[in-house]
Amino acid sequence: MAETLKFIYIVILLVSLCLVVIDGFRTYKECKSASDCYTIYRRAFYGSMRCVKGFCKHLKDVKLI
């Protein structure tokens, strides 16, 4: 019983460590203009990407004011 709990504890620690590492990766690439986004993301449809505050974002993620 104690060995099972130790195993579960170790698995939880390893999974949480992996989640912390994955959270550190950048999901958006840096850009200077909207055309940079289309060179970074070649399969994006024209008009679907914008450069917002220096990062490429998909138009559905951008809140227009």
C-alpha positions in Angstrom: 0.0 0.0 0.0 2.8 2.4 0.9 4.7 1.6 -2.3 1.5 2.4 -4.4 1.1 5.8 -2.7 4.8 6.6 -3.3 4.4 5.7 -6.9 1.3 7.9 -7.3 3.1 10.7 -5.5 6.1 10.5 -7.9 3.8 10.4 -11.0 2.0 13.5 -9.8 5.3 15.3 -9.3 6.6 14.4 -12.7 3.4 15.4 -14.5 3.3 18.8 -12.7 7.0 19.3 -13.7 6.1 18.7 -17.3 3.2 21.1 -17.1 5.4 23.8 -15.8 8.0 23.3 -18.6 5.3 23.3 -21.3 3.7 26.5 -19.9 7.1 28.3 -20.4 7.1 27.9 -24.2 6.0 30.9 -26.3 2.8 30.3 -28.2 3.0 33.5 -30.3 6.0 34.4 -32.5 7.4 38.0 -32.6 6.5 40.2 -35.6 6.8 43.8 -36.7 3.9 43.8 -39.2 1.1 41.6 -40.3 3.1 40.3 -43.3 5.6 38.9 -40.9 2.9 36.7 -39.4 2.2 35.1 -42.8 5.9 34.3 -43.3 6.0 32.6 -39.8 2.7 30.8 -40.2 2.7 29.8 -43.9 -0.6 27.9 -43.8 -2.7 30.8 -42.3 -5.4 32.2 -44.5 -4.8 35.7 -45.7 -6.5 38.2 -43.4 -6.7 35.8 -40.5 -3.5 37.0 -38.6 -2.6 40.3 -37.1 0.5 41.7 -35.4 -0.6 42.9 -32.0 1.9 44.4 -29.6 4.7 42.7 -31.4 3.2 39.2 -31.5 1.3 37.3 -34.1 -2.2 36.5 -33.1 -5.1 34.8 -34.9 -7.9 37.2 -35.7 -10.4 35.3 -33.6 -8.1 35.9 -30.5 -7.9 39.7 -31.2 -10.5 41.9 -29.5 -11.2 44.8 -31.8 -12.2 48.1 -30.1 
